[in-house]
Structures are given as C-alpha cells and as structure tokens.
Amino acid sequence: SSPDPQVLAALAKAELLEGRPRTASAAALRALARKPRGGALASARAVLQQLEKEAAAEQKALKKGLSAGADGSWADAFLAYRSRYALLPSSESLLE
C-alpha cells in the first residue's frame, strides 16, 4: 500500500465503487492519517461519509436485534456488518 494520500484516496474511491467497504474505509482512513490536501482530502472524506451513511441504516436494525434477540437471530447480520464496516468510527460502540 502506498503512503501517498492521493493514491490512497483514489484507492478508497475505487474500492467503494467496487462494493468493498472494508478496503475502502481502510484506504480512506489511512489517507486522512497522512494529512492530505485538496482533492485527496475531499475524496477520502466523501468515501467515509458515504460509508457512514450505508452503515447507519444497518446499525439501527442491528441495535434493535441485539437488544431483542436473545435467540441469536442477529448473529449473521452482525458478522456481515462487522466484516464490512468495522473500521468506521461510528461502528466502535456497536462492536464493543
């Protein structure tokens, strides 16, 4: 993986378009950690914003299922969510 924030932001966008949210979030977060400017900054932020939007819809359903589902019916949905969105800041509380 490149240390160049522009390359990382481009990778994040490409991975998002290909439907690979975990790789997209990893690349976007790494790009932001490298203190990008201009287009790279905007692109990395846009990818994370889109991923957070996608994750938010699933978080609501998961939280409801976790609180009501003593039978474990929520487990498959939780594992699928975790595999896609575990790296997002909004996922921390759900994954604790």
C-alpha positions in Angstrom: 0.0 0.0 0.0 1.2 3.5 -0.8 2.0 6.2 1.7 0.8 8.8 -0.8 -2.6 10.2 0.4 -3.7 10.9 -3.2 -3.1 7.2 -4.2 -4.9 6.1 -1.0 -7.9 8.4 -1.6 -8.2 7.1 -5.2 -8.0 3.5 -3.9 -10.7 4.3 -1.4 -13.0 5.6 -4.1 -12.3 2.7 -6.4 -13.0 0.2 -3.6 -16.2 1.9 -2.7 -17.4 1.8 -6.3 -16.5 -1.9 -6.4 -18.5 -2.7 -3.3 -15.7 -3.4 -1.0 -16.5 -1.1 2.0 -13.8 -2.5 4.4 -11.0 -1.9 2.0 -12.5 1.5 1.1 -12.7 2.6 4.7 -9.1 1.4 5.4 -7.7 3.3 2.5 -9.7 6.5 3.3 -8.7 6.4 6.9 -5.1 5.9 6.0 -5.3 8.7 3.5 -6.7 11.0 6.2 -3.9 10.0 8.6 -1.4 11.2 6.0 -2.8 14.7 6.2 -4.0 15.0 2.5 -4.9 18.3 0.9 -7.2 19.4 -1.9 -8.9 16.7 -3.9 -7.4 13.8 -1.9 -8.8 15.2 1.3 -12.2 15.8 -0.2 -12.3 12.3 -1.8 -11.3 10.5 1.4 -13.9 12.4 3.4 -16.6 11.7 0.7 -15.8 8.0 0.8 -16.1 7.9 4.6 -19.3 9.9 4.6 -20.9 7.5 2.1 -19.8 4.5 4.1 -21.1 6.0 7.3 -24.4 6.6 5.6 -24.6 3.0 4.4 -23.6 1.7 7.9 -26.1 3.8 9.8 -29.0 2.1 8.2 -27.7 -1.3 9.2 -26.7 -0.1 12.7 -30.3 0.7 13.5 -31.5 -2.8 12.7 -28.6 -4.4 14.4 -29.1 -2.4 17.6 -32.8 -3.4 17.7 -31.9 -7.1 17.0 -29.2 -7.1 19.6 -31.4 -5.8 22.3 -34.4 -8.1 21.5 -32.7 -11.2 20.1 -31.7 -13.4 22.9 -32.1 -16.3 20.4 -29.0 -15.2 18.5 -31.0 -14.5 15.3 -29.0 -11.3 14.9 -25.6 -13.0 14.7 -25.3 -13.5 11.0 -26.3 -9.9 10.3 -23.8 -8.7 13.0 -21.0 -10.7 11.5 -21.7 -9.4 8.0 -21.9 -5.8 9.3 -18.6 -6.2 11.1 -16.8 -7.6 8.1 -17.9 -4.6 6.0 -17.9 -1.6 8.4 -15.7 -2.5 11.5 -13.2 0.2 10.7 -15.6 3.1 10.7 -15.6 5.4 13.7 -19.4 5.1 14.1 -19.1 1.3 14.4 -17.0 1.4 17.6 -19.9 1.5 20.1 -21.7 -1.3 18.3 -18.6 -3.6 18.2 -17.6 -3.1 21.8 
